[in-house]
């Protein structure tokens, strides 16, 4: 039979040139099929295009022949060749009267061009005409083309007709009209917004196809504004019920499932409508239960519906029975052999743990299996799940895994994503400073150019500020360990630019702080960095600034400093650099060398990077000067806004800049120039970055102003300023605003320069270095004797309560892995029905069960959180567990201790923060940050203290990254 | 590995819905002799997929932790493009749906990922080629038992293999992958019904008909019709018109021919 069919086909092809195609086309396809290489294929197509160009230019080509030429053109373009010369012929063909030709014309036009193309204007008229046609097939063809070709400008031309067609007697036309209107809505909501009521009407269409099509636009509309469609909940539920009960014609059945695609769309809609709405969700439970019961896990499409059901249940107001059903289905997915189902199961699990983190517990081994699966897709999905369930207890394992994976992939897009996730998790949950810095080093080493520069600034600030504790010793220990690690790393080739910037900054700031390394050693290293990165001005700038700082510190300590010869050549080279920024830094360094000890101390105070810079926004220190000037007869200052008839230059310029940066034409009329802010406040707003990240460029004079006020707090500020100005005269910038270098900041280069430089460097994966690291890393990991045992240990460290557990011996961990779920189940079962019900009230969600290794802590929530806090503030400062000892040490402490620490940790968690933030913390990273900050149990008390002192001083942390600050300050 | 002739039915095992993914698409080559096209040569060595030097630093801004559904910026076409490629990496059909979010129009265009300037058509074509090359490298290299989904530049590509042909659809990251897998199958079943045991050759020579059918199933990236019968009816109506036109044309030419005699 099969043979006969093939033979028949070949006969047909031989006799009349294939399936209605000419011999030429057949030959073309054949030769393409025979082409041995892409180059040969390209040659054939190029020849064909030449041929087509000649033929199409011929005015006498018969219309039917023209159709075939057009199809050959489509074929050529499909293979990736430019056939734009023929587009106009496709447009012409749409004008044809005969439907087959018209249809071909529309097909070709829709494939060739889209609504931004110039030729569209020639098609609009035809579409307009065809929409009025008596022949519904013509109308259909026109509607299909309209979806692709009608942009915002052409929309008014066809809109009335499309709306009219919504009531066309043919259901196919109605359906396409709905889709076209939907497309118009997507393109330009404002021009269709008055017509959206039509979609509601079409929902009641007799034809299920039209009804199904209407669900697409309604879904979009509901996503936008769920509240406007709450009245439809009952209707949607009814429709879904009828569909599930097989009330639709059997032609909509698909693999014995009643209209599955419509069901899925309805479930998507219900998920949005029921989100956070108890009443609306109440209507849905019955039908969702029905669908679960009828669910067919044997077929693909049945699973698709079940998955959508889980999504719906995890989105709507939670119901214990529904969640149970969803969890059951999820576990079926996870236990399946099919990778697809496992993938869906992981995704579903990620949705369900937002509501009830306990669910993940019983699937730990399945998740670990997926994590170690050779299938990359599954692996990535599992990382996404882990990312969602990261807590302070398991962050080390998860981030280590992520980094390990990150090192091995080449996909830039995903590398950047996973790197930023690592950073985010590390910032949020870091158990210790050391760990944080080590993690950051790894991330920067391997994906430095892919992560945001902001992250680099954060890291520098963290090193500068320490963990926000009063314990100076720990901070300096951290710094010297950072210096150690950087001195080790700095010699490696191909480090990413942003990482080198960090290294330079840290070495400059703290390289000589602990006296372990001599100044000349560090300066030598920094010179090496600058020499090794000749093209990267930013790195060079960081390096020279670091050298400057070290020299300044040395001078301040009263030591004699001799410039190394290589350093001297570097300075000489940079002072002749094309970059004025580098030049300035070099000159500054030279100027600094000539200063005496006291001057250097006030210009470059040591370890001043985290001093808060207080900005006198009113410039009050200038008052006396202004007064003097006024007395001498100078004209008083009038704010720009109050001046009349004067073009405000600043405003004009800023507008100009804005326009050039936008790089696009503006069609709307120019707006009236806005009154600009008074200069004082404008400068005040400029000073905002100073409270920001440490190394961002700061306007020099603020810095100086600050230094002045510090060095001479009571004296005459004015004269003090002059004094400094005179001394640093040679360092003044040659162009631009008359500012002075802010010498204590490592970088005064403009941020734009930084951005461009940071991006320009190709990413240095540092493959060699990564391999060595990795191998040592993996060898450490392979200590586990059995694979399954290791898996279980991993599972315990991921899902279990504390990192300490992961470090136990294998047999012990196996025991805990097995015991944990069951033991917890007992504990949970008592409260199982309660927590799920309690989720109803957002104020009191269940305690965070994933977090609780020990059942002891479940008693904590009952206590009054405030009294606990008070208790913490008082005596516990003596407790070693609470104070921020690095977690590495805590993980090595005996079990008893870890249990104790766990108890303390989790107690206030579930009592205070979790109860207010609850699961919402997982939904929103911003919120998660606050939760994460509070979740770091040990620092709670310190955080409160810190906060109190911060308030006393009157400093409120602001800046680009509230997360870290909150972490530090609470 | 045997070469797969293009005449093999794509869906000789279509009617086994309980089976899954790539398993079903194992090819029974013994049933199909005498193919007209010579077995295509082994795929030419292609450069690795990551050719384009792009900065992705900004793309990490999207916070995946936020609620996926209900995120307004996610309003876009469901299916971004449909791609049919043979096992040798030859393109059999492409259909690009331009997805737009409501706010950032141009930025969200898929092809912007590849090329900044898609205003001119030739650069669009280059971008398309690049997408196809990247994806075929990604998909054709995957083993048989793996997921039918691939993450690609923040999108997801759902693919399914039928005999020697891969059907791929690119969707947004938060769509229901299984559903899209079944949309592909839905498409194949309709093709099968239309051509009568469809094979790759059918699609090569009648790619325009495949386009017509696709247009009846998907419009602007959304599934518009889930009833096979309705699609078949519409396509038949259009075809009968073509037939009628053909007869008309031939009769007219007959008349002319006779008149000129």
Interface residues (C-beta under 8 A of the other chain):
Chain A: X2 X3 X5 X6 X7 X9 X10 X13 X18 X19 X21 X25 X26 X29 X30 X32 X33 X34 X35 X36 X37 X38 X64 X71 X74 X75 X77 X78 X79 X80 X81 X82 X84 X87 X98 X99 X100 X103 X104 X107 X111 X112 X113 X114 X116 X117 X137 X140 X144 X147 X148 X172 X175 X176 X179 X180 X182 X183 X186 X187 X189 X208 X209 X212 X213 X216 X220 X223 X224 X226 X249 X251 X252 X254 X255 X256 X259 X260 X261 X262 X264 X268 X271 X272 X275 X298 X299 X300 X301 X303 X304 X307 X308 X311 X315 X338 X339 X340 X342 X343 X344 X374 X375 X377 X378 X380 X384 X387 X388 X410 X411 X412 X413 X414 X416 X417 X419 X420 X421 X449 X450 X451 X452 X759 X762 X922 X923 X924 X925 X928
Chain B: X6 X7 X9 X17 X18 X20 X21 X31 X32 X33 X34 X35 X36 X37 X38 X40 X41 X44 X46 X48 X50 X53 X54 X55 X56 X57 X59 X60 X63 X64 X65 X66 X67 X69 X70 X72 X74 X75 X76 X77 X78 X90 X91 X93 X94 X95 X96 X98 X100 X102 X119 X121 X122 X125 X128 X129 X132 X145 X146 X147 X148 X149 X150 X151 X153 X154 X176 X177 X178 X179 X181 X182 X183 X185 X186 X196 X197 X201 X202 X204 X205 X206 X207 X208 X211 X212 X215 X219 X220 X222 X223 X224 X225 X226 X227 X228 X229 X230 X234 X237 X238 X241 X242 X245 X246 X249
